[in-house]
Amino acid sequence: MKPKIINHRQGRLLEVRLSDQLNPNHGLIKLSESLDWESIEEEIGSIFKTSKGRPPAPVRTIVGLLMLQHMFGLSDDEVVFKWIENPYWQLFCGYDFLQWEFPIHPSSLSRWRGRLQEEGLEKLLSYTVKTAKKTKTIEAKSLKRVTVDTTVMEKNITYPTDAKLYKRGIDTLVRMAKIYSVELRQTYSKLSKKTLFRANRYCHARQMKRAKKEIKKLKIYLGRVYRDINRKIEGNEELQFYFSEVLKIIKKLLEQKKHSKNKVYSIHEDHVECISKGKSHKKYEFGCKASFVSTHKEGIILSAKALHKNPYDGHTLNQVIKNAELISQKEISTVFVDKGYRGHDVEGKKVYISGQKKLSKHFKKLLKRRQAIEPHIGHMKQDGKLGRNYLKGPYGDKMNATLSGIGHNLRLILNRLSPKRKKAFI
């Protein structure tokens, strides 16, 4: 069935409208008036084609909560709990009368993210770009000149060590065996816990020979549990189906060595990559690359893509520029990038790379401004949710990158629309 519609046109006898009580110059109220909610509801509502089942929550409620969540860097639970306390947030989501109950259960946001998919989120990103033009946060000519850069979007995993991975593998297999009633000869749960403690203590004391012996014991325990489960589920197609994915990861973990490629760094997020960006304070980051295309002058995000398998920056430039042109509905003429994009395959556009010589003073000044994208990425990590991705799987990476771009654009527009603070005189 089609999503519900929020209808507060008719007045209420004993209640006053929020629009009559709240400050009309507040940034969120101006932002809600600038967004094209009718088109958003029409496009997002077209996802639901079936006539069966309970009507979904209103589109404006869900989209508004997702926007607020990534504007202020909140979890699913936090954004729903704070929504009930903040009348400005309620008005932003389309409610003109004060609500006393939660609009949805927090788990609904995860289901809606799955329904929206990457295309739906890119449509929302395009609406933020249109709103930025409507509110004069950016000029139309700004869309022709862009800056492109990549960063690492870290996944929500612990720092991987062999000892921790072996212990997590044992715990995962034992837990699944208990769920599906597979009786093991020995679980090694208590023994592996004590062995992990000893390994960590020996590493802390720099007694590496002793530590390696304990880590080897953990690997032996994991191998025993792995082989025991393989024997018990042999011939049972149903159990083989349930265990197939986990056993594949455990097998790869047992076989990998120090210099192996495409190593396993997490049991529950096996697609995570180890990326080195040359930072002195953090040599290695575990997650995936994320590429951002922003306007050169204002920093509005035109494209936000998660890139897996750690590709070379230069090979991704053509793809992200086309995506930015599709979202902004404007052809890009000039691109500013850093030295990581040398050897790109972009044709028909002017691409200026950091350190490029024989340029006029005008283009030297423009190229120097390329690094202005760095603080924008920093704000997405600190103020938004780009710093640590809590969404599961490769698809979660794509959603988090796009939603971070949406949140960043809305923060810039909100900053433009909010009244400037005046000094208080005492």
NORBELFEN-V73583 format. One record per backbone hydrogen bond with DSSP energy under -0.5 kcal/mol. NH is the residue of the N-H (numbers start at 1). CO is the residue of the C=O. E is the energy in kcal/mol with one decimal. If there is no record, write none. Layout:
NH_CO_E, NH_CO_E
This chain:
4_56_-2.3, 7_5_-0.7, 8_6_-0.6, 15_12_-0.5, 18_96_-3.4, 20_17_-0.8, 21_17_-0.6, 21_18_-1.1, 22_18_-2.8, 24_22_-0.5, 26_23_-1.7, 30_26_-2.0, 31_27_-2.5, 32_28_-2.4, 33_29_-1.7, 34_30_-1.3, 35_31_-1.8, 37_35_-1.7, 40_36_-1.9, 41_37_-2.9, 42_38_-2.0, 43_39_-2.5, 44_40_-2.7, 45_41_-2.0, 46_42_-0.8, 47_44_-1.6, 48_45_-1.2, 49_47_-0.9, 59_4_-0.6, 62_58_-1.9, 63_59_-2.9, 64_60_-2.4, 65_61_-2.2, 66_62_-2.5, 67_63_-2.3, 68_64_-2.6, 69_65_-2.6, 70_66_-1.8, 71_67_-1.6, 72_68_-1.9, 73_69_-0.6, 74_69_-2.4, 79_75_-2.3, 80_76_-1.3, 81_77_-2.4, 82_78_-2.6, 83_79_-1.3, 84_80_-1.1, 85_82_-0.7, 86_82_-1.0, 86_83_-0.6, 87_85_-0.6, 90_86_-1.6, 91_87_-2.3, 92_88_-2.0, 93_89_-1.6, 94_91_-1.4, 95_90_-2.5, 96_94_-0.6, 108_105_-2.3, 109_106_-1.3, 110_106_-0.6, 111_107_-1.4, 112_108_-2.4, 113_109_-2.1, 114_110_-1.4, 115_111_-1.5, 116_112_-2.8, 117_113_-1.6, 120_116_-1.6, 121_117_-1.7, 122_118_-2.1, 123_119_-1.7, 124_120_-1.7, 125_121_-2.1, 126_122_-2.0, 127_123_-1.8, 128_124_-1.6, 129_125_-1.6, 130_126_-2.1, 131_127_-2.3, 132_128_-2.0, 133_129_-1.8, 134_130_-2.4, 135_131_-2.5, 136_133_-0.9, 137_132_-2.5, 138_132_-1.4, 142_139_-1.1, 143_140_-1.1, 144_141_-1.3, 145_142_-0.8, 146_144_-0.5, 146_334_-2.4, 147_294_-2.9, 148_336_-2.1, 149_292_-1.9, 151_290_-2.2, 153_151_-0.6, 153_288_-3.1, 154_152_-0.9, 155_286_-2.5, 156_389_-1.6, 157_155_-2.2, 165_161_-2.4, 166_162_-2.5, 167_163_-2.2, 168_164_-2.5, 169_165_-2.4, 170_166_-2.2, 171_167_-2.3, 172_168_-2.4, 173_169_-2.2, 174_170_-2.5, 175_171_-2.2, 176_172_-2.2, 177_173_-2.4, 178_174_-1.8, 179_175_-1.9, 180_176_-2.3, 181_178_-0.8, 182_177_-3.2, 183_181_-0.7, 192_188_-2.5, 193_189_-1.4, 194_190_-2.0, 195_191_-2.1, 196_192_-2.3, 197_193_-1.9, 198_194_-2.1, 199_195_-2.4, 200_196_-2.4, 201_197_-2.2, 202_198_-2.6, 203_199_-2.1, 204_200_-2.1, 205_201_-1.8, 206_203_-1.2, 207_202_-3.0, 208_206_-1.1, 211_207_-1.9, 212_208_-2.5, 213_209_-1.6, 214_210_-1.7, 215_211_-2.3, 216_212_-2.2, 217_213_-1.8, 218_214_-1.9, 219_215_-1.9, 220_216_-2.1, 221_217_-2.6, 222_218_-2.4, 223_219_-2.3, 224_220_-2.2, 225_221_-2.2, 226_222_-2.5, 227_223_-2.4, 228_224_-2.3, 229_225_-2.2, 230_226_-1.9, 231_227_-2.0, 232_228_-2.0, 233_229_-2.2, 234_231_-0.6, 236_233_-2.0, 237_235_-0.8, 240_236_-2.3, 241_237_-1.9, 242_238_-1.7, 243_239_-2.3, 244_240_-1.3, 247_243_-2.8, 248_244_-1.8, 249_245_-1.6, 250_246_-2.5, 251_247_-2.4, 252_248_-1.8, 253_249_-2.2, 254_250_-2.4, 255_251_-1.7, 256_252_-1.7, 260_257_-1.4, 265_263_-0.5, 272_269_-1.5, 273_287_-2.3, 275_273_-0.6, 275_285_-3.1, 277_275_-0.5, 278_283_-0.5, 279_282_-0.6, 285_275_-2.6, 287_273_-2.0, 287_285_-0.6, 288_153_-1.6, 289_307_-1.3, 290_151_-2.7, 291_305_-3.0, 292_149_-2.9, 293_303_-2.3, 294_147_-2.7, 294_292_-0.5, 295_300_-2.1, 296_142_-0.5, 296_145_-2.5, 299_295_-1.1, 302_293_-3.7, 303_293_-1.4, 305_291_-2.4, 307_289_-3.3, 308_306_-0.5, 314_340_-0.8, 315_312_-1.1, 316_312_-0.6, 316_313_-1.4, 317_313_-0.7, 320_316_-2.1, 321_317_-2.0, 322_318_-1.8, 323_319_-1.9, 324_320_-2.1, 325_321_-2.3, 326_322_-1.9, 327_323_-1.9, 328_324_-2.6, 329_325_-1.4, 330_325_-0.7, 333_144_-2.2, 334_144_-2.1, 335_350_-3.1, 336_146_-2.0, 337_352_-2.7, 341_338_-1.7, 342_339_-1.4, 344_341_-0.9, 345_314_-0.8, 350_333_-2.4, 351_349_-0.7, 352_335_-3.1, 352_350_-0.5, 353_351_-0.5, 354_337_-1.5, 356_353_-1.9, 364_360_-2.2, 365_361_-2.0, 366_362_-1.9, 367_363_-2.6, 368_364_-1.9, 369_365_-1.0, 370_367_-1.3, 371_368_-0.8, 372_369_-2.1, 373_370_-1.6, 374_371_-1.3, 376_372_-0.8, 377_373_-2.1, 378_374_-2.3, 379_375_-2.3, 380_376_-1.9, 381_377_-1.6, 382_378_-2.6, 383_379_-2.5, 384_379_-1.3, 386_380_-2.1, 387_381_-0.6, 389_154_-3.2, 390_388_-0.6, 396_392_-1.0, 397_393_-1.3, 398_394_-1.7, 399_395_-2.2, 400_396_-2.4, 401_397_-2.1, 402_398_-2.0, 403_399_-2.7, 404_400_-2.0, 405_401_-1.6, 406_402_-2.1, 407_403_-2.6, 408_404_-2.1, 409_405_-2.2, 410_406_-2.2, 411_407_-1.9, 412_408_-2.1, 413_409_-2.3, 414_410_-2.7, 415_411_-2.2, 416_412_-1.6, 417_413_-2.2, 418_414_-2.3, 419_25_-0.5, 426_424_-0.5
